[in-house]
Amino acid sequence: MDVRVLRYFIAVANQQSISAAANYLHLSQPTLSRQLNDLEKELGSTLFIRGNRKISLTDEGVYLLEKAREIVELVDKTEANFNQSSEIISGEVYIGGGETEGMHLIAKALKELLNAHPSIKFHLYSGNADDIISKLDSGLLDFGIVIEPADKQKYDYIKLTATDIWGVLMRKDSPLADQLFIEPEDLMDKPLIVSRQTAVSNELAGWFGQEANHLDIIGTYNLLYNASLMVKEHLGYALCIDKLINTSGDSELCFRPLKPKLEAGLNIIWKKHQVFSSAANEFLQQLRNHLAN
């Protein structure tokens, strides 16, 4: 399977048109059609449903599109780290993480790294722990920042000098907004929006204790910003970590920590026996230096 043809396939899937994709790729339409037909023959599957005005993907096509994007991204990542001067440390660093205040530590380490090696570029990917682990395992990320608890058996890691505080995001006109802390019984009759991440859900279930099975969970979220909009619209209360959503000044929202206090440690992880690019190596060394100081 030729990476070049996978790029063609991705372009057609994005454009939903052979002619539009051909223009985008600077190819003739017959040449592109032939390449796609050859790809279908090679895989023994029909990838496209060809309509009058646009084409769509079959189930096999949807599957290939997901894998093709990963393959092309990995090829681009690899090539970028080879196309560098032997005298100047350059290349690209790929870092994934969830929403956490601990990303400030990563930002400081990156700033010091770029001050020392301005030819290095970095790429950030935001997602929950499941997303980060998947991309780390497939080689699309060099490093992942994950919130405890997390299974780290397959990874090397550094514990970051930061913790996240769990609490409840609510409207300032909420009945619970007058309280300094939120206890489990305060939430038993409240509509809740919780993180979709499995490990975090288990951690919160432990905090609620036996009453966890009686919670009124009306929805889940992946990243918090959109969940905060649901809270603004009176849909419910979001269980989340602190300092991710602005609750100061004219904001309609406020945050109240949980009692008993629930904290989550942070780790930066990478695959065991990972062979890093020079840029990734420099980032890791810079982070270690930053944490040591």
C-alpha positions as CSV (number, residue, x, y, z in Angstrom):
1,M,0.0,0.0,0.0
2,D,1.6,3.2,-1.2
3,V,1.6,6.2,1.2
4,R,1.2,8.5,-1.8
5,V,-2.1,6.7,-2.8
6,L,-3.3,6.9,0.8
7,R,-2.8,10.7,0.6
8,Y,-5.0,10.6,-2.6
9,F,-7.6,8.6,-0.8
10,I,-7.7,11.0,2.2
11,A,-8.1,14.0,-0.2
12,V,-11.0,12.4,-2.0
13,A,-12.7,11.5,1.4
14,N,-12.2,15.1,2.5
15,Q,-13.4,16.7,-0.8
16,Q,-16.2,14.2,-1.3
17,S,-15.5,14.6,-5.1
18,I,-13.0,13.0,-7.5
19,S,-12.8,16.2,-9.6
20,A,-12.4,18.5,-6.6
21,A,-9.7,16.2,-5.1
22,A,-7.9,16.0,-8.5
23,N,-7.8,19.8,-8.6
24,Y,-6.5,19.9,-5.0
25,L,-3.8,17.3,-5.8
26,H,-2.9,18.8,-9.2
27,L,-3.7,15.5,-10.9
28,S,-5.9,14.6,-13.9
29,Q,-9.2,13.1,-12.9
30,P,-8.6,9.9,-14.9
31,T,-5.2,9.4,-13.2
32,L,-6.8,9.8,-9.7
33,S,-9.7,7.5,-10.6
34,R,-7.3,4.9,-11.8
35,Q,-5.3,5.1,-8.6
36,L,-8.4,4.7,-6.4
37,N,-9.6,1.8,-8.5
38,D,-6.3,0.1,-8.1
39,L,-6.4,0.7,-4.3
40,E,-9.9,-1.0,-4.1
41,K,-8.6,-3.9,-6.1
42,E,-5.5,-4.2,-3.9
43,L,-7.6,-4.3,-0.7
44,G,-10.4,-6.4,-2.2
45,S,-13.0,-3.9,-0.9
46,T,-15.3,-1.2,-2.2
47,L,-14.3,2.0,-0.5
48,F,-16.6,4.6,-2.1
49,I,-20.3,5.0,-2.7
50,R,-20.3,7.0,-5.9
51,G,-23.3,9.4,-6.2
52,N,-24.3,11.9,-8.8
53,R,-22.9,15.0,-7.0
54,K,-20.7,13.6,-4.3
55,I,-19.1,10.4,-3.1
56,S,-19.2,9.0,0.4
57,L,-17.4,6.2,2.2
58,T,-18.5,2.6,2.8
59,D,-17.8,1.1,6.2
60,E,-14.5,-0.3,4.9
61,G,-13.7,3.2,3.6
62,V,-14.4,4.8,7.0
63,Y,-12.1,2.3,8.6
64,L,-9.3,2.9,6.0
65,L,-9.7,6.7,6.4
66,E,-9.0,6.5,10.1
67,K,-5.9,4.2,9.6
68,A,-4.7,6.1,6.5
69,R,-4.6,9.4,8.5
70,E,-2.6,7.7,11.3
71,I,-0.2,6.2,8.8
72,V,0.4,9.5,6.9
73,E,0.7,11.4,10.1
74,L,3.3,8.9,11.4
75,V,5.2,9.1,8.1
76,D,5.2,12.9,8.2
77,K,6.4,12.9,11.8
78,T,9.2,10.5,11.0
79,E,10.4,12.4,7.9
80,A,10.3,15.7,9.8
81,N,12.8,14.4,12.4
82,F,15.2,13.2,9.6
83,N,15.1,16.4,7.7
84,Q,17.4,18.3,10.0
85,S,20.9,19.7,10.0
86,S,23.6,17.7,11.7
87,E,25.0,20.9,13.2
88,I,21.7,22.3,14.5
89,I,19.4,20.4,16.8
90,S,16.0,20.6,15.2
91,G,13.0,18.4,14.6
92,E,9.6,18.0,16.1
93,V,8.2,17.0,19.5
94,Y,4.6,15.6,19.8
95,I,3.0,15.9,23.2
96,G,-0.6,14.9,24.2
97,G,-2.5,15.7,27.3
98,G,-5.8,16.3,28.9
99,E,-7.1,19.5,30.3
100,T,-4.9,20.2,33.4
101,E,-3.2,23.0,35.1
102,G,0.0,20.8,35.0
103,M,0.4,21.8,31.3
104,H,2.0,25.0,32.6
105,L,5.0,22.9,33.6
106,I,5.2,21.6,30.0
107,A,4.9,25.1,28.7
108,K,7.8,26.3,30.8
109,A,10.0,23.4,29.7
110,L,9.1,24.0,26.0
111,K,10.0,27.7,26.4
112,E,13.4,26.8,27.7
113,L,13.9,24.2,25.0
114,L,13.0,26.7,22.2
115,N,15.2,29.4,23.7
116,A,18.2,26.9,23.5
117,H,17.1,25.3,20.2
118,P,14.9,27.6,18.2
119,S,14.7,25.3,15.2
120,I,12.7,22.7,17.2
121,K,8.9,22.7,16.7
122,F,6.3,21.3,19.0
123,H,2.8,19.8,18.4
124,L,0.2,19.6,21.1
125,Y,-2.8,17.2,21.0
126,S,-5.6,17.5,23.5
127,G,-7.7,14.6,24.6
128,N,-8.6,12.4,27.5
129,A,-6.3,9.6,28.8
130,D,-7.8,7.0,26.5
131,D,-7.1,9.2,23.4
132,I,-3.6,10.0,24.6
133,I,-2.7,6.3,25.3
134,S,-4.0,5.2,21.9
135,K,-1.9,7.8,20.0
136,L,1.1,7.1,22.2
137,D,0.9,3.4,21.5
138,S,0.6,4.0,17.7
139,G,3.7,6.2,17.7
140,L,1.8,9.4,16.8
141,L,2.9,11.0,20.1
142,D,6.2,11.1,21.8
143,F,4.9,11.9,25.3
144,G,1.6,11.9,27.1
145,I,0.5,13.8,30.2
146,V,-2.1,11.7,32.1
147,I,-4.0,12.2,35.3
148,E,-3.8,9.6,38.1
149,P,-4.9,6.9,38.4
150,A,-3.4,5.6,35.3
151,D,-1.9,2.2,34.3
152,K,1.8,2.9,33.6
153,Q,3.1,-0.7,33.3
154,K,3.9,-0.3,29.6
155,Y,5.5,3.1,30.0
156,D,8.4,5.0,31.5
157,Y,7.3,8.1,33.3
158,I,8.2,11.1,35.4
159,K,5.8,12.3,38.1
160,L,5.1,16.0,37.6
161,T,5.3,18.4,40.6
162,A,1.7,19.4,40.2
163,T,-1.7,18.1,41.4
164,D,-5.2,18.7,40.2
165,I,-8.1,19.4,42.6
166,W,-11.5,17.9,41.9
167,G,-14.7,19.8,42.5
168,V,-17.9,20.9,41.0
169,L,-18.4,23.6,38.3
170,M,-21.8,25.3,38.8
171,R,-23.6,28.6,38.2
172,K,-23.1,31.4,40.7
173,D,-26.8,31.5,41.3
174,S,-26.9,27.8,42.2
175,P,-28.1,26.8,45.7
176,L,-24.7,25.1,46.3
177,A,-22.7,28.2,45.4
178,D,-23.0,29.5,48.9
179,Q,-21.0,26.5,50.3
180,L,-17.2,26.5,50.6
181,F,-17.1,22.7,49.9
182,I,-19.2,20.1,48.2
183,E,-19.9,16.8,50.1
184,P,-21.3,13.6,48.5
185,E,-24.8,14.1,50.0
186,D,-25.0,17.6,48.4
187,L,-25.1,16.0,44.9
188,M,-27.4,13.1,45.4
189,D,-30.4,14.9,43.9
190,K,-28.5,17.1,41.4
191,P,-28.2,16.5,37.7
192,L,-24.5,15.7,37.1
193,I,-22.2,15.9,34.0
194,V,-19.2,13.7,34.5
195,S,-16.0,12.9,32.7
196,R,-16.2,10.1,30.2
197,Q,-12.7,8.8,31.1
198,T,-13.1,5.4,32.8
199,A,-10.4,5.7,35.4
200,V,-11.6,9.1,36.5
201,S,-15.2,7.9,36.8
202,N,-13.9,5.1,39.1
203,E,-12.0,7.6,41.2
204,L,-15.1,9.7,41.7
205,A,-17.2,6.6,42.4
206,G,-14.9,5.8,45.2
207,W,-15.3,9.3,46.6
208,F,-19.1,9.0,46.5
209,G,-19.0,5.6,48.1
210,Q,-22.1,3.4,48.2
211,E,-24.3,6.2,47.0
212,A,-22.5,6.3,43.6
213,N,-25.2,4.0,42.1
214,H,-27.9,6.5,42.9
215,L,-26.4,9.5,41.2
216,D,-28.4,11.4,38.6
217,I,-25.9,11.4,35.7
218,I,-27.5,13.2,32.8
219,G,-24.4,13.4,30.5
220,T,-20.7,12.9,30.1
221,Y,-17.9,15.0,28.6
222,N,-14.6,14.5,26.9
223,L,-13.1,18.0,27.4
224,L,-14.5,20.5,29.8
225,Y,-15.2,23.6,27.8
226,N,-18.3,22.3,26.1
227,A,-19.5,20.9,29.4
228,S,-19.2,24.3,30.9
229,L,-21.6,25.7,28.3
230,M,-24.1,23.0,29.4
231,V,-23.7,24.2,33.0
232,K,-24.3,27.8,31.9
233,E,-27.6,26.7,30.3
234,H,-28.8,25.3,33.6
235,L,-28.5,21.6,32.5
236,G,-26.6,20.5,35.6
237,Y,-23.4,20.4,37.6
238,A,-20.1,19.4,36.1
239,L,-17.7,17.3,38.2
240,C,-14.2,18.4,37.0
241,I,-10.8,19.7,38.1
242,D,-10.1,23.2,39.1
243,K,-8.6,26.2,37.1
244,L,-9.6,25.0,33.6
245,I,-12.7,27.3,33.2
246,N,-12.6,31.0,34.0
247,T,-14.8,31.6,37.1
248,S,-13.6,35.1,38.0
249,G,-15.1,38.5,37.4
250,D,-18.3,38.5,35.3
251,S,-18.3,34.8,34.7
252,E,-21.7,33.1,35.4
253,L,-19.8,30.1,36.8
254,C,-18.0,29.2,40.0
255,F,-16.0,26.2,41.3
256,R,-16.3,24.5,44.7
257,P,-13.8,21.8,45.8
258,L,-14.9,18.4,47.1
259,K,-14.9,17.4,50.7
260,P,-13.2,15.0,51.6
261,K,-10.6,16.5,49.3
262,L,-9.9,14.6,46.1
263,E,-6.6,15.3,44.4
264,A,-5.1,13.7,41.3
265,G,-1.3,13.5,40.6
266,L,0.1,14.0,37.1
267,N,2.6,11.9,35.1
268,I,4.3,12.4,31.8
269,I,4.7,9.0,30.1
270,W,6.4,7.5,27.1
271,K,6.7,4.0,25.6
272,K,9.4,1.8,27.2
273,H,12.4,1.4,25.0
274,Q,11.3,4.3,22.9
275,V,13.8,5.5,20.4
276,F,13.5,9.3,20.5
277,S,14.4,11.9,17.9
278,S,17.0,14.4,18.9
279,A,14.3,17.0,19.5
280,A,12.3,14.7,21.8
281,N,15.5,13.8,23.7
282,E,16.3,17.4,24.2
283,F,12.7,18.1,25.5
284,L,12.9,15.3,28.0
285,Q,16.3,16.5,29.3
286,Q,15.0,20.0,29.5
287,L,11.9,18.8,31.5
288,R,14.1,16.9,33.9
289,N,16.3,19.9,34.4
290,H,13.3,22.1,35.0
291,L,11.7,19.7,37.5
292,A,15.1,19.3,39.3
293,N,15.4,23.1,39.7
